[in-house]
């Protein structure tokens, strides 16, 4: 049983996949980290994965454009639409302080969800869009981003990639919910 997700290990999509599996009594699922909505939909349509999970809309960040574009290209059956509470956190390498951060990397949605926080604390620093929050965290931990970069990601990424939480809950909305879709191949029983 495979579930393709829009995100890497430690992403909110992974959290959504576990909830989806629980909701549908799916056991022993293997999560396939496909990073983009397009790869998730292509994987389901081509029978590489049985199910797919991707974000559709966030209460603050709005519609996830890449998901809308991917849905226009591929055919699928939507099994479930469900919300996941999202807590965005500022992560950095061990020993980094908030004041040391020279640039912020994350998915466009995460940057939007933390707009007020970022404009208040990092208005002079570049914000760099990445393809996934968890992937940005992984790249920072592997030395592929500047050591003074900060990433906005799920708390799970701190443990997973050996990063420190520099600031918790930096999203602007108190109830920061994201709508996820659970899909399968069109016509599958």
C-alpha positions as CSV (number, residue, x, y, z in Angstrom):
1,X,0.0,0.0,0.0
2,X,1.7,3.2,-1.2
3,X,0.8,6.8,-0.6
4,X,2.6,9.5,-2.6
5,X,2.9,12.8,-0.8
6,X,3.7,16.4,-1.8
7,X,6.6,16.9,0.5
8,X,9.7,15.3,2.0
9,X,10.3,13.4,5.3
10,X,9.0,15.5,8.2
11,X,6.6,17.5,6.0
12,X,3.1,18.4,6.9
13,X,2.0,16.2,3.9
14,X,3.6,13.3,5.7
15,X,1.5,14.1,8.8
16,X,-1.6,14.4,6.6
17,X,-0.8,11.0,5.0
18,X,-0.7,9.3,8.4
19,X,-4.1,10.9,9.3
20,X,-5.5,9.8,5.9
21,X,-4.2,6.2,6.5
22,X,-5.9,6.1,10.0
23,X,-9.1,7.5,8.6
24,X,-9.3,4.8,6.0
25,X,-8.0,1.9,8.1
26,X,-4.9,1.5,5.8
27,X,-2.2,-0.4,7.6
28,X,1.5,-0.9,6.7
29,X,1.5,2.0,4.2
30,X,4.7,3.0,2.5
31,X,5.0,6.8,2.1
32,X,6.6,7.9,-1.2
33,X,8.1,11.4,-0.9
34,X,7.3,13.0,-4.3
35,X,7.8,16.6,-3.2
36,X,5.4,18.2,-5.7
37,X,1.6,18.0,-6.3
38,X,2.3,17.2,-10.0
39,X,4.5,14.2,-9.1
40,X,1.8,13.0,-6.7
41,X,-1.0,13.2,-9.3
42,X,1.2,11.7,-12.0
43,X,2.2,8.8,-9.7
44,X,-1.5,8.0,-9.0
45,X,-2.5,8.2,-12.6
46,X,0.4,6.0,-13.7
47,X,-0.3,3.5,-10.9
48,X,3.1,4.1,-9.3
49,X,1.3,4.8,-6.0
50,X,-2.2,3.8,-4.9
51,X,-3.0,7.0,-3.1
52,X,-1.9,10.6,-3.1
53,X,-1.9,13.4,-0.6
54,X,-1.3,17.0,-1.3
55,X,-2.2,20.4,0.1
56,X,-5.0,22.4,-1.6
57,X,-5.6,25.5,0.4
58,X,-4.3,27.2,3.6
59,X,-6.5,29.5,5.8
60,X,-3.8,32.3,5.5
61,X,-1.7,31.4,2.4
62,X,-4.7,30.8,0.2
63,X,-4.9,28.3,-2.7
64,X,-1.9,26.2,-3.4
65,X,-1.3,27.1,-7.0
66,X,0.9,24.1,-7.9
67,X,-2.0,21.8,-6.8
68,X,-4.6,23.6,-8.9
69,X,-2.3,23.4,-11.9
70,X,-1.6,19.7,-11.3
71,X,-5.3,18.9,-10.9
72,X,-5.9,20.5,-14.3
73,X,-3.3,18.1,-15.9
74,X,-4.2,14.8,-14.3
75,X,-7.3,12.8,-13.6
76,X,-8.0,11.3,-10.2
77,X,-10.8,10.5,-7.8
78,X,-10.9,12.6,-4.6
79,X,-11.6,10.3,-1.7
80,X,-11.3,12.7,1.1
81,X,-10.8,16.4,1.9
82,X,-9.6,17.1,5.4
83,X,-7.9,19.8,7.4
84,X,-4.6,19.5,9.3
85,X,-3.5,22.2,11.9
86,X,-0.2,23.7,10.7
87,X,2.4,25.0,13.2
88,X,5.2,26.8,11.4
89,X,8.6,27.1,13.2
90,X,11.8,28.8,12.4
91,X,14.6,26.3,12.4
92,X,18.4,26.8,12.2
93,X,21.7,25.0,12.6
94,X,22.7,24.3,16.3
95,X,24.2,27.4,17.9
96,X,22.4,29.8,15.6
97,X,20.4,32.6,17.2
98,X,17.5,34.4,15.6
99,X,19.6,37.5,15.2
100,X,22.3,35.5,13.2
101,X,19.8,34.5,10.5
102,X,20.7,36.2,7.1
103,X,18.0,34.6,4.9
104,X,14.9,32.5,5.2
105,X,14.1,29.4,3.1
106,X,10.8,27.6,2.8
107,X,7.8,26.7,0.6
108,X,5.9,29.7,-0.8
109,X,2.9,28.7,1.3
110,X,4.9,28.7,4.6
111,X,6.4,32.1,3.7
112,X,2.8,33.4,3.2
113,X,1.6,31.9,6.4
114,X,4.3,33.7,8.3
115,X,4.1,37.0,6.4
116,X,3.5,39.3,9.5
117,X,6.2,37.6,11.6
118,X,8.7,37.8,8.7
119,X,8.0,41.4,7.9
120,X,8.4,42.3,11.6
121,X,11.6,40.3,12.3
122,X,13.3,39.8,8.9
123,X,12.1,42.6,6.7
124,X,15.7,43.3,5.4
125,X,16.5,39.6,4.8
126,X,15.9,37.7,1.6
127,X,13.0,35.2,1.6
128,X,13.9,32.2,-0.7
129,X,11.1,30.0,-2.1
130,X,11.9,26.3,-1.9
131,X,9.9,23.3,-3.3
132,X,9.2,22.0,0.1
133,X,9.5,23.0,3.8
134,X,11.0,19.6,4.9
135,X,13.4,19.6,1.9
136,X,14.6,23.1,2.9
137,X,15.3,21.7,6.4
138,X,17.2,18.7,5.0
139,X,19.3,20.9,2.7
140,X,20.2,23.2,5.6
141,X,21.3,20.2,7.7
142,X,23.4,18.8,4.8
143,X,25.3,22.1,4.3
144,X,23.5,22.9,0.9
145,X,22.2,26.2,2.3
146,X,24.3,29.0,3.9
147,X,25.0,28.1,7.6
148,X,23.2,31.3,8.6
149,X,20.0,30.5,6.7
150,X,16.8,29.8,8.7
151,X,14.1,27.5,7.4
152,X,10.4,27.6,8.2
153,X,9.1,24.0,8.7
154,X,7.3,21.5,10.9
155,X,8.8,20.8,14.4
156,X,9.4,17.2,13.3
157,X,12.1,18.5,11.0
158,X,14.2,19.7,13.9
159,X,14.7,16.2,15.3
160,X,14.8,14.5,11.9
161,X,17.5,16.8,10.6
162,X,19.4,17.8,13.8
163,X,18.3,21.4,13.6
164,X,17.3,23.8,16.5
165,X,14.0,25.4,16.9
166,X,14.9,29.1,16.9
167,X,11.3,30.3,17.3
168,X,8.1,28.2,17.7
169,X,4.7,28.9,16.2
170,X,5.6,31.8,13.9
171,X,2.5,31.6,11.7
172,X,0.2,34.6,11.7
173,X,-3.2,32.9,12.1
174,X,-4.0,31.3,15.5
175,X,-5.9,28.5,13.8
176,X,-3.6,27.8,10.8
177,X,-5.4,25.0,9.0
178,X,-4.5,23.5,5.6
179,X,-7.0,21.6,3.5
180,X,-5.5,18.4,2.1
181,X,-6.9,16.1,-0.6
182,X,-6.6,12.3,-0.5
183,X,-6.9,10.9,-4.0
184,X,-6.8,7.6,-5.9
185,X,-6.7,6.6,-9.5
186,X,-9.9,7.3,-11.4
187,X,-12.0,4.1,-11.8
188,X,-10.2,2.0,-9.2
189,X,-12.5,0.2,-6.9
